[in-house]
Amino acid sequence: MDLEELWQKALKKTEIHRARLNKLHTFKTTELPYILLAESSVNEGDTVVRKGTIKVDKPLIVMPEHYPVFDGFDFKEDLDISDDSLRSFLLMRGISLPSLKYYNNTYAIEVYEGSLNKAIDHYKNLLQKQEDVRLGLVIGPDEAWKFSLLIYVASMVSRSAQSDIKSFIEKLKKDNLDNLDNS
């Protein structure tokens, strides 16, 4: 499957059943723990469970516009596509992520012996019992899981944008007032 087919499959089949309750942090690194469920392409009737964390680093320096850095998503290794090509691919489809570093660490890949629907119910119930407001539950196609995670991150960035702008303006005002007081 080529890159465009993977992207289209991820767009059609990615569902965010549960997102992090809090928005992304404006001035520090945000961790987005996730569980990504996908129908197994190897064992029909089973579900692949990926558990991991995506770190969205705070901006340290001003980076060029439309220059996000993706680390740990394995696009180069699995699909032989460079970060530059991936950025161009996304930009040509109207996807513009802020110029931050997005680091994915998938720390567990397991098999849930049961259908995707049963796995969704199982993990929804488990997360509800744990009352974990940080953990995201994402559903997507197994072969396009990387794009499903990017869709999840993009949804979180989009959800946080308005409050980020407000926080940034308030910080600028505060810094300017502090500078005036120190003069």
GIVEN-V979081 format. One record per backbone hydrogen bond with DSSP energy under -1.0 kcal/mol. CO is the residue of the C=O (numbers start at 1). NH is the residue of the N-H. Records with the same first field share a line. If there is no record, write none. Layout:
CO->NH + NH
This chain:
2->6
3->7
4->8
5->9
6->10
7->11
8->12
9->13
10->14
15->139
18->137
30->56
32->54
33->136
34->52
35->138
36->50
37->140
38->48
43->46
46->40
47->112
48->38
49->110
50->36
51->107 + 108
52->34
53->105
54->32
55->103
56->30
69->102
71->104
74->78
75->79 + 81
76->80
82->86
83->87
84->88
85->89
86->90
87->91
88->92
90->93 + 95
91->94
98->100
100->69
101->57
102->71
103->55
105->53
108->51
110->49
112->47 + 114
115->119
116->120
117->121
118->122
119->123
120->124
121->125
122->126
123->127
124->128
125->129
126->130
127->131 + 132
133->21
136->35
137->17 + 18
138->37
139->15
141->144
142->145
144->148
145->149
146->150
147->151
148->152
149->153
150->154
151->155
152->156
153->157
154->158
155->159
156->160
157->161
160->164
161->165
162->166
163->167
164->168
165->169
166->170
167->171
168->172
169->173
170->174
171->175
172->176
173->177
174->178
175->179
176->180
177->181
178->182
